[in-house]
Amino acid sequence: MKQRGRKPASLSLIRPGPRLVSLSRSNPPPPAPDHLEEPERVIWRAVVAEFKGPRLSYEILADALKAHQCARKCSEIVAAEGMTVEGRDGQLKAHPLLAIERSATASYQRQLKTLGIKF
């Protein structure tokens, strides 16, 4: 079959661009970020001990644990204050932090799934 149109330049001229992520696994994993509290630092250490990925993966893990921390704090407040709060007209309604907790938990799970970490 005859090719129509202009023929492409030699494929040997096409070179891959610069890598955005280093695939080197010889470097030790970074320590847990300072903004994480102890429960999330425990998770960080457990995951990092077994997980060997590119450096960008650690940024995703840190963001996932930040979401986990947010969900945990919301859960603690809801446990102390109760699942419902009184509305302005005296009716009971769901605690506003329940929505934030649900969103943060979903973000945490989604980011772990992105990293290929099963929970």
N, C-alpha and C positions, 0 to 999 in steps of 0.2 A: 504494500500500500504506500502510495506516495504522500509525503508530508506536504501540507499546504502552508503557505505563508512563510514568514521569516524563520530561518533555522536558528536555534539557540546557540549562544557562545559555548565554547568548550566547557564541559562540566568540571574539568580539573581546575578552572579558575575560581570556582565557587568554594569558598572556605567558610567554615562556621565562624560566627561572630564571637565576641568575648563571652565568657561564662559569667553569669550573674551570681552563681552560687558555687563555692568551692566544694568539691566532692572529696576533699582530703579528710581522712578519718584518723590521721595520725595525731592531730592536735587533741589535747584533753578537752572534754566538754566544759562549757562555761559554768560558773557558779550560778546559783539561783539569783534572780534579780532582787534588788533591795526592797522593792515595793511589795513583795510577796510576804505574807505572814507565815508562821510556822506550819500550820496544816498544809498549806500549798507548797512550802519548801520540802516537806516530807514527800509529797507527790512528785515534785521536781526531781529529787534525788533518786527515787524509785524508777522513774521513767528514764532518766538520763543514764542510769547504770546499765540498762538493757538496750536503749535506743541509740543507734549510731546513724545519724543522718547529716545532711548538709547544714551549714551554719544558719541558714534561713529557717530551718525547722525549729531551732531553739527559740526564735522570735515568735513563731506561731504557738509553740508550747507555752511561752511566757504569757502571751495574750489569752490563751485558753485558761491558764491558771488564774489570771486576773478575773476572768468571767466566773470561774469557780469560787473565787474569794467573794465576789459580789453576791453570788447566789447564797453562799454560806452565811454571810452577814444578814442578808434579808431573811433567811430562814430562822436565824437566832432571834431577830426582832419580832417576827411573827409568832414564834414560840412563846415569847415573853408577853406580847400584847394580845394575842389571840388572832384567830383567822378572820374575824369580822371587826369592823369599827362602826361607830354610829355616824350616820349621815347628818346633813344639816337640818333635816326635818325629823330627826329622831329614829329613822329606819336603820336597820342593820344592812351593811354592805360589805363586800369582800375587802380585805385589807389591801391597800394600794401596792404594797410591796410584793404581793403574790404574783402580780404581772411581771414585775422586774425580776423576781426570782426565776420565774418560768423562762423568760427571755434569756437570762444569763446562763441558765442550765442548758438551754438549747444551743447557745453559742459555744459553750464548753464542749458539748458532745459533738457538734459539727466540726470544730477545729481538731479534736482528737481523731475523728474519722478522716479528715484531710491528711493527717499525719500517718494514717494507717494503724493507729493504736486502738486495740480493742479494749473495751471497758466492761 
